[in-house]
Amino acid sequence: MNKEINLNYKGTTYTLAYNRMSVKIIESEGFELEKFSAQPMNMIDLVFKGAFYKNHRKVSQSIIDDIYKSCPDKTKLIENLTNMITDCYSSLTDEPSEGDAGNVTWEVVDLTPKTSQK
Amino acid sequence: MGSSGLDTKDKSKVESTSLTKLFEHECPYYMSYGMSFDEYWYGDPYLVKFYREAYKLKMRYDDVFMWKQGMYIYEALCDVSPILHAFSKKGAKPLQYRTRPMSEESNENKTEKEKELEIKNEQLKAQIFFERWARATKKRFNN
């Protein structure tokens, strides 16, 4: 089934997901599948931003950048984002598989110490 | 002279895959399956699989429906055939068209009396067939 990334940043939960419109938007902003497959790091900002389009369209670029910077295990994050984009087009040709247990729930918890207010 | 292998390699083009183009190309097909524009573009990417499966089922149902319709037409033509041709005998009457739909004539919907009558009819048919066969065989041996 469809994959989502649940992300918690400074007490706010973000659900990162892709739909076809998100892919269309990031493509219009310069995303290219071949280039991303070859050199994912060059386009990761765009891909990460694209994952916000579906559920959190109004989040500003600076917050998205901050979230990305504080995200641990970036390799796995990129891998999951790639899978989510792949799902958008592979679902057009794939046959439904038995027990499609590909659900990935990915929790990122903010562990930075909270400064006490004076 | 002549071109080197490298030159021909340089001329070849690798077309990039545009996902937007692919999505836009496929969109009308899925809309014809009954999927809405919003579901296709903004919904879960996997929805398309179920629309595809549902469409296959619908095609199968439609096929069965058309087959059944053909059966009804065929039966109706057979029933009316005694008076449908130019050389039909005077006073010929069409056979009676079925009184109930096919689905209602399945064994489950029949009363006990109707079931008994059907069994008797089948037995009678078998008896007639056997008697005819016995007569024909006897005739052959006598000759």
Interface residues (C-beta under 8 A of the other chain):
Chain A: M1 N2 Y18 N19 R20 M21 V23 K24 E27 S28 E32 L33 E34 K54 I85 D87 C88 Y89 S91 L92 D94 E95 P96 D100
Chain B: V14 S16 T17 S18 L19 T20 L22 F23 E26 Y40 W41 Y42 G43 D44 P45 Y46 V48 K49 F50 E53
